[in-house]
Amino acid sequence: MTFNSFPISGNIYLLAYGIALFLSFTLTFFLIRLTSESKTVANLLHKWNLFEERGIGPFGGVAVILSFLLTLWVFIAAGLVDRGNTNLYLVLTLGTGLMFLLGIIDDIYNCRPRIKLIFQIAIAVILYFSGFQIERIGGFIELRQFSILLTILWIVGITNSLNLIDGMDGLASGIVFFSCLTLIFIYMDREIIEASFLAVILAGSVLGFFFFNLPPARIILGDTGSLPLGLLIALITLLPLNQGYTDEIYYIIPVVTLLIPIMDTTFSFFRRLFKGISPFSKDAEHFHHRLQKLGLSSSKAIWLLFGIGFYFDMTAMVPSFHITLILHFIPIYFIFIILNIIFLVYLLRRSEKKQKFRFSSEHIS
C-alpha cells in the first residue's frame, strides 16, 4: 500500500502543533492530579506496584499518545486535512494502539522480555504488510527478501531503544522531541508533507508532557508511553520511503537523529552478550547511569546527552540542505560519525578510569 501525499497549509501545521501541545499538557496535568488526589486510583496503582519509590505515578504515555491520535482524527473529521489520509491514519492508529496496549500490560504485569519481543515483531509484521517497508537503499541496492527483516529490525530496534533509555527523568521524551524538530526541518524543506505533519503533531504531544517529566519528574512515561513513542518515531522515518523518497539522506537522518538511543541499545546488547547474560536483561550501565556515577546530577546528565544529540543533528543538516554533496559526502560522513562515537566513548571511559583511580587513592590514604 502506498500512502498518497496531499497539500497542507502552514497554518494547519501551527494549529495542529498547538492543539497537540494543549491536549498533552492538559491531559498530563489531569493524570498527575488524578494519581495524587484520588485514593481509589492511588490504591489501585499501589496494588499493582506501579508507583516509583519517589511516589511518582506512571502512565504519562497515556497523555502523549491520546493527544497525538486525537489531533490526527480531529483534523480528519473537521476536514482540515485531506480525507485521503484516512488509510495512513488508520494504520498508524492500529500499530500505535497495539503497542500502547502492550505497554499497559507490561507496566501492570511486567512481561518477560521475550514475550514482549514476540508481540513487537508481530506488530512490525502487520505494519510491514500495511505499507511501512524498507525495500531499497538509495537507487541501487534492492533488498528483496531482506526487506522484511530490515524493516522489522528498524521498527523493533527503535521501539526498544526508546524504552531502554527511559531510565532517567526527561531523557526519552526529550530525545523524541529534538528528533522531531530535526525531522520537521528536513522534511518540510523537501516538501515531504505527511511525515513532517506527523512529526509536528508528535513534537507538540511530547512537549506538553516534557514540562512535567523534567527532573525532578512529576510523572513518567512508563512502557505505556515509551513503546508506542518509539514505534511512532520509527514509522514517521519510514513514511518517506513508502512515498518514493529513497535517496541515501532519508536513511542517514533517522539514524543520526536517534543516534544516542541506537548507540546505547547496541552497546547494551553486546555488553550483556560478552558478560554471558541475556541481552534482554536489565542493568545500570546505560549512558545516563554512567554519567550519574561520574557525579553528574540527573539534569546535567540529560542536558549533556541532549547537547550531544543536537550536535549530531546539526552535522546532518550539511548533506540535508546541500543535496549535491550527498553522493561523495556519504562515505566521509559515516567515517566522521564513527570517529565522533569513538572519541565520545573514549572520553567516557577515561573519565571513569580517573574516577576509579581517585577513589582508590582516597581509600588507600
C-alpha positions as a Markdown table, in Angstrom:
| # | Residue | x | y | z |
|---|---|---|---|---|
| 1 | Met | 0.0 | 0.0 | 0.0 |
| 2 | Thr | 1.3 | 3.4 | -1.0 |
| 3 | Phe | 0.2 | 6.4 | 1.1 |
| 4 | Asn | -0.5 | 9.3 | -1.2 |
| 5 | Ser | 0.5 | 12.9 | -0.4 |
| 6 | Phe | -1.9 | 15.8 | -0.1 |
| 7 | Pro | -1.1 | 19.5 | 0.4 |
| 8 | Ile | -1.4 | 21.0 | 3.9 |
| 9 | Ser | -1.1 | 24.8 | 4.6 |
| 10 | Gly | 1.4 | 26.3 | 7.0 |
| 11 | Asn | -1.5 | 27.5 | 9.3 |
| 12 | Ile | -2.7 | 23.9 | 9.7 |
| 13 | Tyr | 0.8 | 22.8 | 10.8 |
| 14 | Leu | 0.8 | 25.5 | 13.5 |
| 15 | Leu | -2.8 | 24.7 | 14.6 |
| 16 | Ala | -2.0 | 21.0 | 14.8 |
| 17 | Tyr | 1.1 | 21.7 | 16.9 |
| 18 | Gly | -0.9 | 24.0 | 19.2 |
| 19 | Ile | -3.8 | 21.6 | 19.7 |
| 20 | Ala | -1.5 | 18.6 | 20.4 |
| 21 | Leu | 0.6 | 20.6 | 22.8 |
| 22 | Phe | -2.6 | 21.9 | 24.7 |
| 23 | Leu | -4.1 | 18.4 | 24.8 |
| 24 | Ser | -0.9 | 16.8 | 26.1 |
| 25 | Phe | -0.3 | 19.5 | 28.7 |
| 26 | Thr | -3.9 | 19.3 | 29.9 |
| 27 | Leu | -4.1 | 15.5 | 30.0 |
| 28 | Thr | -0.7 | 15.2 | 31.8 |
| 29 | Phe | -1.8 | 17.7 | 34.4 |
| 30 | Phe | -5.1 | 15.8 | 34.9 |
| 31 | Leu | -3.3 | 12.5 | 35.3 |
| 32 | Ile | -0.9 | 14.0 | 37.9 |
| 33 | Arg | -3.9 | 15.3 | 39.9 |
| 34 | Leu | -5.8 | 12.1 | 39.5 |
| 35 | Thr | -3.0 | 9.9 | 40.8 |
| 36 | Ser | -2.1 | 12.2 | 43.7 |
| 37 | Glu | -5.6 | 13.1 | 44.8 |
| 38 | Ser | -7.8 | 10.1 | 44.1 |
| 39 | Lys | -7.4 | 7.4 | 46.8 |
| 40 | Thr | -9.1 | 4.8 | 44.6 |
| 41 | Val | -6.6 | 5.3 | 41.8 |
| 42 | Ala | -3.7 | 5.6 | 44.2 |
| 43 | Asn | -4.7 | 2.3 | 45.9 |
| 44 | Leu | -5.1 | 0.6 | 42.6 |
| 45 | Leu | -1.6 | 1.7 | 41.4 |
| 46 | His | -0.1 | 0.6 | 44.8 |
| 47 | Lys | -1.8 | -2.7 | 44.4 |
| 48 | Trp | -0.2 | -3.2 | 41.0 |
| 49 | Asn | 3.2 | -1.9 | 42.4 |
| 50 | Leu | 3.2 | 0.9 | 39.7 |
| 51 | Phe | 4.3 | 3.8 | 41.9 |
| 52 | Glu | 8.1 | 4.5 | 41.9 |
| 53 | Glu | 9.9 | 4.7 | 45.2 |
| 54 | Arg | 9.6 | 8.5 | 44.8 |
| 55 | Gly | 5.9 | 8.2 | 44.7 |
| 56 | Ile | 5.7 | 9.3 | 41.0 |
| 57 | Gly | 2.8 | 8.0 | 39.0 |
| 58 | Pro | 3.2 | 6.1 | 35.7 |
| 59 | Phe | 1.1 | 6.2 | 32.6 |
| 60 | Gly | 2.3 | 9.6 | 31.4 |
| 61 | Gly | 2.3 | 8.0 | 28.0 |
| 62 | Val | -1.5 | 8.0 | 28.0 |
| 63 | Ala | -1.4 | 11.8 | 27.7 |
| 64 | Val | 1.2 | 11.7 | 24.9 |
| 65 | Ile | -0.4 | 9.0 | 22.8 |
| 66 | Leu | -4.0 | 10.2 | 23.2 |
| 67 | Ser | -3.1 | 13.8 | 22.3 |
| 68 | Phe | -1.4 | 12.6 | 19.2 |
| 69 | Leu | -4.2 | 10.3 | 18.0 |
| 70 | Leu | -6.9 | 12.7 | 19.0 |
| 71 | Thr | -5.3 | 15.5 | 17.0 |
| 72 | Leu | -5.0 | 13.3 | 13.9 |
| 73 | Trp | -8.6 | 12.3 | 13.9 |
| 74 | Val | -10.0 | 15.7 | 14.8 |
| 75 | Phe | -8.3 | 17.2 | 11.8 |
| 76 | Ile | -9.6 | 14.4 | 9.6 |
| 77 | Ala | -13.2 | 14.8 | 11.0 |
| 78 | Ala | -13.1 | 18.6 | 10.6 |
| 79 | Gly | -11.8 | 18.4 | 7.1 |
| 80 | Leu | -8.7 | 20.3 | 7.9 |
| 81 | Val | -6.6 | 17.7 | 6.2 |
| 82 | Asp | -7.5 | 15.7 | 3.1 |
| 83 | Arg | -9.5 | 12.6 | 3.9 |
| 84 | Gly | -7.3 | 10.7 | 1.5 |
| 85 | Asn | -5.0 | 10.4 | 4.6 |
| 86 | Thr | -7.6 | 8.1 | 6.3 |
| 87 | Asn | -5.8 | 4.9 | 5.4 |
| 88 | Leu | -2.5 | 6.2 | 6.7 |
| 89 | Tyr | -4.1 | 7.3 | 10.0 |
| 90 | Leu | -5.9 | 4.0 | 10.4 |
| 91 | Val | -2.6 | 2.1 | 10.0 |
| 92 | Leu | -0.8 | 4.4 | 12.4 |
| 93 | Thr | -3.7 | 4.1 | 14.9 |
| 94 | Leu | -3.7 | 0.3 | 14.7 |
| 95 | Gly | 0.0 | 0.0 | 15.2 |
| 96 | Thr | 0.2 | 2.6 | 17.9 |
| 97 | Gly | -2.8 | 1.2 | 19.7 |
| 98 | Leu | -1.4 | -2.3 | 19.7 |
| 99 | Met | 1.9 | -1.1 | 21.1 |
| 100 | Phe | 0.2 | 1.1 | 23.6 |
| 101 | Leu | -1.8 | -1.9 | 24.8 |
| 102 | Leu | 1.4 | -4.0 | 25.1 |
| 103 | Gly | 2.9 | -1.1 | 27.2 |
| 104 | Ile | 0.0 | -1.0 | 29.6 |
| 105 | Ile | 0.1 | -4.8 | 30.1 |
| 106 | Asp | 3.9 | -4.7 | 30.6 |
| 107 | Asp | 3.6 | -1.8 | 33.1 |
| 108 | Ile | 1.0 | -3.8 | 35.1 |
| 109 | Tyr | 2.3 | -7.4 | 34.8 |
| 110 | Asn | 6.0 | -6.8 | 34.0 |
| 111 | Cys | 6.0 | -9.2 | 31.0 |
| 112 | Arg | 9.0 | -11.3 | 30.2 |
| 113 | Pro | 11.3 | -9.6 | 27.6 |
| 114 | Arg | 11.0 | -12.5 | 25.1 |
| 115 | Ile | 7.2 | -12.3 | 25.2 |
| 116 | Lys | 7.3 | -8.5 | 24.6 |
| 117 | Leu | 9.7 | -9.1 | 21.7 |
| 118 | Ile | 7.4 | -11.6 | 20.1 |
| 119 | Phe | 4.5 | -9.2 | 20.2 |
| 120 | Gln | 6.6 | -6.4 | 18.9 |
| 121 | Ile | 7.7 | -8.5 | 16.0 |
| 122 | Ala | 4.1 | -9.4 | 15.3 |
| 123 | Ile | 3.1 | -5.7 | 15.3 |
| 124 | Ala | 6.1 | -4.9 | 13.0 |
| 125 | Val | 5.0 | -7.6 | 10.5 |
| 126 | Ile | 1.4 | -6.1 | 10.4 |
| 127 | Leu | 2.9 | -2.7 | 9.7 |
| 128 | Tyr | 5.2 | -4.1 | 7.1 |
| 129 | Phe | 2.4 | -5.5 | 5.1 |
| 130 | Ser | 0.4 | -2.3 | 5.6 |
| 131 | Gly | 3.0 | -0.3 | 3.7 |
| 132 | Phe | 5.8 | 0.6 | 6.0 |
| 133 | Gln | 8.7 | -1.1 | 4.2 |
| 134 | Ile | 12.4 | -0.6 | 3.6 |
| 135 | Glu | 12.6 | -2.0 | 0.0 |
| 136 | Arg | 15.8 | -0.4 | -1.2 |
| 137 | Ile | 18.7 | 1.7 | 0.0 |
| 138 | Gly | 19.3 | 4.6 | -2.4 |
| 139 | Gly | 18.7 | 3.9 | -6.1 |
| 140 | Phe | 20.9 | 0.9 | -6.5 |
| 141 | Ile | 20.6 | -1.6 | -3.5 |
| 142 | Glu | 17.4 | -3.7 | -3.8 |
| 143 | Leu | 16.8 | -5.6 | -0.5 |
| 144 | Arg | 14.3 | -8.1 | -1.9 |
| 145 | Gln | 13.8 | -10.9 | 0.6 |
| 146 | Phe | 15.8 | -8.9 | 3.2 |
| 147 | Ser | 13.3 | -6.1 | 3.1 |
| 148 | Ile | 11.0 | -7.5 | 5.8 |
| 149 | Leu | 14.0 | -8.4 | 8.0 |
| 150 | Leu | 15.5 | -4.9 | 7.9 |
| 151 | Thr | 12.1 | -3.3 | 8.4 |
| 152 | Ile | 11.3 | -5.4 | 11.4 |
| 153 | Leu | 14.8 | -4.7 | 12.8 |
| 154 | Trp | 14.3 | -1.0 | 12.4 |
| 155 | Ile | 10.8 | -0.9 | 13.9 |
| 156 | Val | 11.5 | -3.2 | 16.9 |
| 157 | Gly | 15.0 | -1.8 | 17.4 |
| 158 | Ile | 13.9 | 1.9 | 17.6 |
| 159 | Thr | 10.9 | 0.9 | 19.7 |
| 160 | Asn | 13.1 | -0.8 | 22.3 |
| 161 | Ser | 15.9 | 1.8 | 22.2 |
| 162 | Leu | 13.4 | 4.4 | 23.4 |
| 163 | Asn | 12.2 | 2.0 | 26.0 |
| 164 | Leu | 15.7 | 1.3 | 27.3 |
| 165 | Ile | 16.8 | 4.9 | 27.6 |
| 166 | Asp | 13.6 | 5.8 | 29.5 |
| 167 | Gly | 15.5 | 5.3 | 32.8 |
| 168 | Met | 16.1 | 9.0 | 33.7 |
| 169 | Asp | 13.6 | 11.8 | 34.0 |
| 170 | Gly | 13.0 | 13.6 | 30.8 |
| 171 | Leu | 15.5 | 11.7 | 28.7 |
| 172 | Ala | 13.3 | 9.6 | 26.4 |
| 173 | Ser | 10.7 | 12.4 | 25.9 |
| 174 | Gly | 13.4 | 14.9 | 25.2 |
| 175 | Ile | 15.2 | 12.7 | 22.7 |
| 176 | Val | 11.9 | 12.2 | 20.8 |
| 177 | Phe | 11.1 | 16.0 | 20.9 |
| 178 | Phe | 14.5 | 17.1 | 19.5 |
| 179 | Ser | 14.5 | 14.3 | 16.9 |
| 180 | Cys | 11.1 | 15.5 | 15.7 |
| 181 | Leu | 12.4 | 19.0 | 15.4 |
| 182 | Thr | 15.2 | 17.8 | 13.1 |
| 183 | Leu | 12.8 | 15.7 | 11.0 |
| 184 | Ile | 10.4 | 18.7 | 10.7 |
| 185 | Phe | 13.1 | 21.0 | 9.3 |
| 186 | Ile | 14.4 | 18.4 | 6.8 |
| 187 | Tyr | 11.0 | 17.0 | 5.7 |
| 188 | Met | 9.4 | 20.5 | 5.3 |
| 189 | Asp | 12.4 | 21.7 | 3.3 |
| 190 | Arg | 11.9 | 18.7 | 1.0 |
| 191 | Glu | 8.1 | 19.1 | 1.0 |
| 192 | Ile | 7.5 | 15.7 | 2.4 |
| 193 | Ile | 4.1 | 16.6 | 3.7 |
| 194 | Glu | 2.7 | 13.7 | 5.7 |
| 195 | Ala | 5.9 | 12.8 | 7.5 |
| 196 | Ser | 6.5 | 16.4 | 8.5 |
| 197 | Phe | 2.9 | 16.9 | 9.6 |
| 198 | Leu | 3.1 | 13.8 | 11.8 |
| 199 | Ala | 6.4 | 15.0 | 13.3 |
| 200 | Val | 4.8 | 18.4 | 14.1 |
| 201 | Ile | 1.9 | 16.7 | 16.0 |
| 202 | Leu | 4.2 | 14.3 | 17.8 |
| 203 | Ala | 6.5 | 17.2 | 18.8 |
| 204 | Gly | 3.6 | 19.0 | 20.3 |
| 205 | Ser | 2.3 | 15.9 | 22.1 |
| 206 | Val | 5.7 | 15.2 | 23.6 |
| 207 | Leu | 6.4 | 18.8 | 24.6 |
| 208 | Gly | 3.2 | 19.1 | 26.7 |
| 209 | Phe | 4.3 | 16.0 | 28.7 |
| 210 | Phe | 8.0 | 17.0 | 28.8 |
| 211 | Phe | 7.4 | 20.0 | 31.0 |
| 212 | Phe | 6.2 | 17.7 | 33.8 |
| 213 | Asn | 8.8 | 15.0 | 33.0 |
| 214 | Leu | 11.9 | 17.1 | 33.6 |
| 215 | Pro | 13.9 | 16.3 | 36.7 |
| 216 | Pro | 12.5 | 16.0 | 39.3 |
| 217 | Ala | 9.7 | 14.4 | 37.3 |
| 218 | Arg | 6.1 | 14.6 | 38.5 |
| 219 | Ile | 5.0 | 11.8 | 36.1 |
| 220 | Ile | 6.9 | 9.2 | 34.0 |
| 221 | Leu | 6.1 | 7.7 | 30.6 |
| 222 | Gly | 6.2 | 4.1 | 31.6 |
| 223 | Asp | 6.2 | 1.4 | 28.9 |
| 224 | Thr | 2.7 | 2.7 | 28.1 |
| 225 | Gly | 4.4 | 5.7 | 26.6 |
| 226 | Ser | 8.0 | 4.7 | 25.7 |
| 227 | Leu | 7.0 | 1.7 | 23.5 |
| 228 | Pro | 4.4 | 3.5 | 21.3 |
| 229 | Leu | 6.6 | 6.6 | 21.2 |
| 230 | Gly | 9.5 | 4.6 | 19.8 |
| 231 | Leu | 7.1 | 3.0 | 17.3 |
| 232 | Leu | 5.8 | 6.3 | 16.1 |
| 233 | Ile | 9.2 | 7.8 | 15.5 |
| 234 | Ala | 10.2 | 4.7 | 13.6 |
| 235 | Leu | 7.1 | 4.9 | 11.4 |
| 236 | Ile | 7.5 | 8.6 | 10.7 |
| 237 | Thr | 11.0 | 7.9 | 9.4 |
| 238 | Leu | 9.8 | 5.0 | 7.2 |
| 239 | Leu | 6.9 | 7.0 | 5.7 |
| 240 | Pro | 9.0 | 9.0 | 3.1 |
| 241 | Leu | 10.4 | 5.6 | 1.8 |
| 242 | Asn | 6.8 | 4.5 | 1.2 |
| 243 | Gln | 6.2 | 7.7 | -0.8 |
| 244 | Gly | 9.2 | 7.2 | -3.1 |
| 245 | Tyr | 11.9 | 9.3 | -1.2 |
| 246 | Thr | 14.7 | 6.8 | -1.3 |
| 247 | Asp | 17.8 | 8.9 | -1.6 |
| 248 | Glu | 20.5 | 8.0 | 0.9 |
| 249 | Ile | 19.7 | 11.0 | 3.0 |
| 250 | Tyr | 16.4 | 9.5 | 4.1 |
| 251 | Tyr | 18.3 | 6.6 | 5.7 |
| 252 | Ile | 21.0 | 8.8 | 7.3 |
| 253 | Ile | 18.8 | 11.3 | 9.0 |
| 254 | Pro | 16.8 | 8.8 | 11.1 |
| 255 | Val | 19.9 | 7.1 | 12.3 |
| 256 | Val | 21.6 | 10.4 | 13.2 |
| 257 | Thr | 18.6 | 11.9 | 15.0 |
| 258 | Leu | 18.2 | 8.7 | 17.0 |
| 259 | Leu | 22.0 | 8.1 | 17.4 |
| 260 | Ile | 22.0 | 8.2 | 21.2 |
| 261 | Pro | 19.3 | 5.6 | 21.8 |
| 262 | Ile | 20.7 | 3.5 | 19.0 |
| 263 | Met | 24.3 | 3.6 | 20.4 |
| 264 | Asp | 23.0 | 2.9 | 23.9 |
| 265 | Thr | 20.9 | -0.1 | 22.8 |
| 266 | Thr | 23.7 | -1.5 | 20.7 |
| 267 | Phe | 26.4 | -1.2 | 23.4 |
| 268 | Ser | 24.0 | -2.7 | 26.0 |
| 269 | Phe | 23.1 | -5.6 | 23.7 |
| 270 | Phe | 26.8 | -6.6 | 23.1 |
| 271 | Arg | 27.9 | -5.8 | 26.6 |
| 272 | Arg | 25.4 | -8.3 | 28.1 |
| 273 | Leu | 26.3 | -10.9 | 25.5 |
| 274 | Phe | 30.0 | -10.6 | 26.3 |
| 275 | Lys | 29.2 | -11.0 | 30.0 |
| 276 | Gly | 27.3 | -14.2 | 29.2 |
| 277 | Ile | 23.9 | -12.9 | 30.3 |
| 278 | Ser | 20.7 | -12.4 | 28.5 |
| 279 | Pro | 20.8 | -9.3 | 26.1 |
| 280 | Phe | 17.3 | -8.6 | 27.3 |
| 281 | Ser | 18.2 | -8.4 | 31.0 |
| 282 | Lys | 18.4 | -5.0 | 32.8 |
| 283 | Asp | 21.5 | -3.3 | 34.2 |
| 284 | Ala | 22.6 | 0.1 | 35.4 |
| 285 | Glu | 25.3 | 0.6 | 32.7 |
| 286 | His | 23.4 | 2.7 | 30.2 |
| 287 | Phe | 25.0 | 6.1 | 29.3 |
| 288 | His | 22.8 | 8.1 | 31.7 |
| 289 | His | 23.6 | 5.7 | 34.5 |
| 290 | Arg | 27.3 | 6.0 | 33.8 |
| 291 | Leu | 27.2 | 9.8 | 33.7 |
| 292 | Gln | 25.4 | 9.8 | 37.1 |
| 293 | Lys | 28.1 | 7.6 | 38.5 |
| 294 | Leu | 30.6 | 10.2 | 37.4 |
| 295 | Gly | 28.9 | 12.7 | 39.7 |
| 296 | Leu | 26.5 | 14.4 | 37.3 |
| 297 | Ser | 23.0 | 15.3 | 38.5 |
| 298 | Ser | 20.1 | 14.0 | 36.5 |
| 299 | Ser | 19.5 | 17.4 | 35.0 |
| 300 | Lys | 23.2 | 17.8 | 33.9 |
| 301 | Ala | 23.3 | 14.3 | 32.5 |
| 302 | Ile | 20.2 | 14.6 | 30.3 |
| 303 | Trp | 21.2 | 18.1 | 29.0 |
| 304 | Leu | 24.7 | 16.8 | 28.2 |
| 305 | Leu | 23.0 | 13.9 | 26.2 |
| 306 | Phe | 20.7 | 16.4 | 24.6 |
| 307 | Gly | 23.6 | 18.6 | 23.6 |
| 308 | Ile | 25.5 | 15.6 | 22.0 |
| 309 | Gly | 22.3 | 14.7 | 20.1 |
| 310 | Phe | 21.8 | 18.3 | 19.0 |
| 311 | Tyr | 25.4 | 18.3 | 17.8 |
| 312 | Phe | 24.9 | 15.2 | 15.6 |
| 313 | Asp | 21.6 | 16.7 | 14.3 |
| 314 | Met | 23.4 | 19.8 | 13.2 |
| 315 | Thr | 26.1 | 17.8 | 11.4 |
| 316 | Ala | 23.3 | 16.0 | 9.5 |
| 317 | Met | 22.0 | 19.3 | 8.2 |
| 318 | Val | 25.0 | 19.7 | 5.9 |
| 319 | Pro | 24.1 | 16.9 | 3.5 |
| 320 | Ser | 20.4 | 17.5 | 4.0 |
| 321 | Phe | 20.4 | 21.1 | 2.8 |
| 322 | His | 23.2 | 20.6 | 0.2 |
| 323 | Ile | 21.8 | 17.8 | -2.0 |
| 324 | Thr | 24.8 | 17.9 | -4.4 |
| 325 | Leu | 27.1 | 16.9 | -1.6 |
| 326 | Ile | 25.4 | 13.6 | -0.9 |
| 327 | Leu | 26.9 | 11.3 | -3.5 |
| 328 | His | 30.5 | 12.0 | -2.4 |
| 329 | Phe | 29.7 | 13.0 | 1.2 |
| 330 | Ile | 28.0 | 9.9 | 2.5 |
| 331 | Pro | 31.1 | 7.7 | 3.0 |
| 332 | Ile | 33.0 | 10.6 | 4.5 |
| 333 | Tyr | 30.1 | 11.4 | 6.8 |
| 334 | Phe | 29.8 | 7.8 | 8.1 |
| 335 | Ile | 33.5 | 7.9 | 8.9 |
| 336 | Phe | 33.0 | 11.2 | 10.6 |
| 337 | Ile | 30.2 | 9.8 | 12.8 |
| 338 | Ile | 32.1 | 6.7 | 13.7 |
| 339 | Leu | 35.2 | 8.8 | 14.7 |
| 340 | Asn | 32.9 | 11.0 | 16.8 |
| 341 | Ile | 31.4 | 8.0 | 18.6 |
| 342 | Ile | 34.9 | 6.5 | 19.3 |
| 343 | Phe | 36.0 | 9.9 | 20.7 |
| 344 | Leu | 32.9 | 10.2 | 23.0 |
| 345 | Val | 33.3 | 6.6 | 24.2 |
| 346 | Tyr | 37.0 | 7.3 | 24.9 |
| 347 | Leu | 36.2 | 10.4 | 26.9 |
| 348 | Leu | 33.6 | 8.5 | 29.0 |
| 349 | Arg | 35.9 | 5.6 | 29.7 |
| 350 | Arg | 38.8 | 7.9 | 30.5 |
| 351 | Ser | 36.6 | 9.8 | 33.0 |
| 352 | Glu | 35.5 | 6.6 | 34.6 |
| 353 | Lys | 39.1 | 5.4 | 35.0 |
| 354 | Lys | 40.1 | 8.8 | 36.5 |
| 355 | Gln | 37.3 | 8.5 | 39.0 |
| 356 | Lys | 38.3 | 4.9 | 39.9 |
| 357 | Phe | 41.9 | 6.0 | 40.4 |
| 358 | Arg | 40.9 | 8.9 | 42.5 |
| 359 | Phe | 38.6 | 6.7 | 44.6 |
| 360 | Ser | 41.4 | 4.1 | 45.1 |
| 361 | Ser | 43.9 | 6.8 | 46.1 |
| 362 | Glu | 41.5 | 8.3 | 48.7 |
| 363 | His | 40.6 | 4.9 | 50.0 |
| 364 | Ile | 44.3 | 3.9 | 50.5 |
| 365 | Ser | 45.2 | 7.2 | 52.1 |
